[in-house]
């Protein structure tokens, strides 16, 4: 690793040189690209056994939050490439009578479309290989979602998120109802000290890991009041 690369990582992870308020968009995007490589490699290093075992703990912590308890309509994701599993959350939510929806791979513009399901069997591989609801499942408006459960490559303790770079989740979360809340699921390796951000990036309300819950925006889960 060359000196510039090392300095960039040190500045991003330890807050030296490059902070949240990076003054040049080029520097911010370069820092994000570097971090994506580093964090993706960390996630790839997790074995399926580790992902399953620690994923159970992440999901259990999430299910114990008031955000889950009070949400009526829940948007989940189907995990890929070492993301935290969501199967336990799906089964619990269906048992609890919640509406559960998943994003579709066909995107018009920047905002994701969602379909609701009533069984895990209603998920099938989409055009990108990611499981998604069948075309027979009911379409839901993004404004109907109370809580978005969000994946990502990296997060900070105050709720900043680094995604894969497409910007679809950020645009979708901004398009959601003002009552909607955002909870990220992550493994402890994905928590970093700082992340470069810009005006398009959206902050999480909570970041849930296998060992701890970090408070981001931590807005009240007042779904039933709207």
C-alpha positions in Angstrom: 0.0 0.0 0.0 1.5 3.4 -1.0 1.9 6.4 1.3 -1.0 8.3 -0.2 -3.3 5.3 0.2 -2.2 4.8 3.8 -2.7 8.5 4.6 -6.2 8.4 3.1 -7.2 5.4 5.2 -5.7 6.9 8.4 -7.5 10.2 7.8 -10.8 8.5 7.2 -10.7 6.0 10.0 -9.0 8.2 12.6 -10.3 11.6 11.7 -6.9 13.0 10.6 -6.9 15.1 7.5 -10.2 14.1 6.0 -13.3 14.6 8.1 -17.0 14.6 7.5 -17.0 18.0 5.9 -14.6 17.2 3.0 -14.3 20.4 1.0 -13.9 18.8 -2.4 -16.3 16.3 -4.0 -13.5 14.5 -5.7 -11.7 13.9 -2.4 -14.9 12.6 -0.8 -15.7 10.2 -3.7 -12.1 9.0 -3.7 -12.3 8.4 0.1 -15.6 6.5 -0.3 -14.2 4.3 -3.1 -11.2 3.4 -0.9 -13.4 2.6 2.1 -15.7 0.5 -0.1 -12.7 -1.7 -1.1 -11.5 -2.0 2.5 -14.9 -2.7 4.0 -16.0 -5.1 1.3 -12.8 -7.1 1.9 -13.6 -7.3 5.6 -17.1 -8.6 4.9 -15.8 -11.1 2.4 -13.5 -12.5 5.0 -16.4 -13.5 7.2 -17.2 -17.2 6.8 -20.8 -18.4 6.3 -20.7 -20.0 9.8 -19.7 -16.6 11.4 -22.3 -14.7 9.3 -25.1 -17.1 10.4 -24.1 -17.2 14.1 -23.5 -13.5 14.5 -26.4 -12.7 12.2 -28.7 -14.4 14.7 -27.5 -12.0 17.4 -27.9 -8.9 15.3 -31.5 -9.9 14.4 -32.4 -10.7 18.0 -31.2 -7.3 19.1 -33.2 -5.6 16.4 -36.3 -7.6 17.2 -36.0 -6.3 20.8 -36.2 -2.6 19.8 -39.3 -0.4 20.1 -38.7 0.4 16.4 -39.6 -3.1 15.5 -42.4 -3.5 18.1 -44.2 -0.4 16.9 -43.7 -0.7 13.1 -46.7 -1.9 11.1 -45.1 -2.0 7.6 -41.5 -3.2 7.4 -39.2 -3.0 4.4 -36.5 -5.7 4.5 -33.6 -6.7 2.2 -32.5 -10.1 1.0 -28.8 -10.4 2.0 -26.0 -10.7 -0.5 -22.2 -10.8 -0.2 -21.9 -11.2 3.5 -24.7 -8.9 4.6 -26.5 -9.5 7.9 -29.2 -12.2 7.4 -32.8 -11.1 7.8 -34.7 -14.4 7.8 -35.5 -14.4 11.5 -36.8 -10.9 11.2 -39.1 -11.9 8.3 -40.5 -14.9 10.1 -41.1 -12.9 13.3 -42.7 -10.0 11.5 -45.1 -12.3 9.6 -46.0 -14.1 12.8 -46.6 -10.7 14.4 -49.0 -9.7 11.7 -46.8 -7.0 10.2 -46.8 -6.1 6.5 -43.3 -7.1 5.1 -42.0 -5.9 1.8 -38.8 -6.2 -0.3 -37.3 -3.9 -2.9 -37.4 -4.9 -6.6 -34.4 -5.0 -8.9 -36.2 -3.1 -11.7 -35.8 0.6 -10.8 -37.3 3.5 -12.6 -35.3 6.6 -11.6 -33.6 6.5 -8.2 -36.4 5.3 -5.9 -36.8 1.6 -5.2 -40.2 -0.1 -5.7 -41.4 -2.6 -3.1 -43.8 -5.6 -3.1 -45.2 -7.2 0.1 -45.1 -10.9 0.8 -46.9 -13.3 3.1 -44.3 -16.2 3.0 -40.6 -16.6 2.5 -41.6 -18.9 -0.5 -42.8 -15.8 -2.3 -39.2 -14.6 -2.8 -37.3 -15.7 -5.9 -34.0 -14.7 -7.6 -34.5 -11.5 -9.6 -32.6 -10.3 -12.6 -29.5 -9.4 -10.5 -29.6 -12.7 -8.6 -31.0 -11.1 -5.5 -34.1 -12.6 -4.0 -37.2 -10.4 -4.4 -41.0 -10.8 -4.4 -42.7 -12.4 -7.4 -44.6 -10.2 -9.9 -47.9 -11.5 -8.3 -47.1 -9.8 -5.0 -48.8 -6.5 -4.1 -47.0 -3.3 -4.9 -46.5 -0.9 -2.0 -45.8 2.8 -2.1 -42.6 3.9 -0.5 -44.7 6.3 1.6 -46.5 3.3 3.2 -43.3 2.0 4.8 -43.0 2.7 8.6 -39.5 1.3 8.9 -36.7 0.6 6.5 -34.2 -2.1 7.5 -31.1 -1.1 5.6 -27.8 -2.9 4.6 -24.5 -1.2 3.9 -20.8 -1.6 3.8 -19.9 0.7 6.6 -21.4 2.8 9.4 -20.4 5.2 12.1 -21.7 5.2 15.7 -23.7 8.3 15.0 -25.5 6.7 12.1 -23.7 7.7 8.9 -23.8 5.0 6.2 -21.7 4.0 3.3 -23.5 1.9 0.7 -22.3 0.3 -2.5 -22.3 3.6 -4.4 -25.6 3.4 -6.4 -27.4 5.9 -4.2 -30.7 4.0 -4.5 -31.3 3.6 -0.8 -30.5 7.2 0.0 -33.0 8.4 -2.6 -35.6 5.9 -1.4 -35.2 6.8 2.2 -35.5 10.5 1.4 -38.7 9.8 -0.5 -40.3 7.9 2.4 -42.9 9.4 4.7 -41.7 11.8 7.4 -42.8 9.2 10.0 -40.6 6.5 8.5 -37.5 5.4 10.4 -34.2 3.8 9.2 -32.4 1.0 11.0 -29.2 -0.5 9.7 -28.0 -4.0 10.4 -24.2 -4.5 10.5 -21.4 -6.6 11.9 -18.9 -5.0 14.3 -16.2 -5.0 11.6 -18.3 -2.5 9.6 -18.3 0.2 12.3 -15.8 2.9 11.6 -14.8 6.1 13.3 -15.8 8.5 10.5 -17.2 8.5 7.0 -17.0 11.1 4.2 -20.5 12.3 3.4 -22.4 14.7 1.2 -25.9 16.2 1.0 -27.2 13.0 -0.8 -26.3 10.7 2.1 -29.0 9.7 4.7 -28.3 9.1 8.4 -29.7 6.0 10.2 -31.8 6.2 13.3 -30.1 3.1 14.7 -27.2 0.9 13.8 -27.6 -2.6 15.2 -24.6 -5.0 15.5 -24.2 -8.4 17.2 -22.8 -6.7 20.3 -24.2 -3.2 20.5 -26.8 -0.8 19.3 -25.6 2.6 18.2 -27.8 5.7 18.2 -27.9 7.8 15.1 -30.8 10.1 14.7 -32.7 8.1 17.3 -36.0 9.6 16.4 -39.0 8.4 18.3 -40.8 5.4 16.6 -44.1 7.2 16.5 -45.6 5.4 13.5 -49.0 5.0 15.1 -49.3 8.8 15.7 -49.5 9.6 12.0 
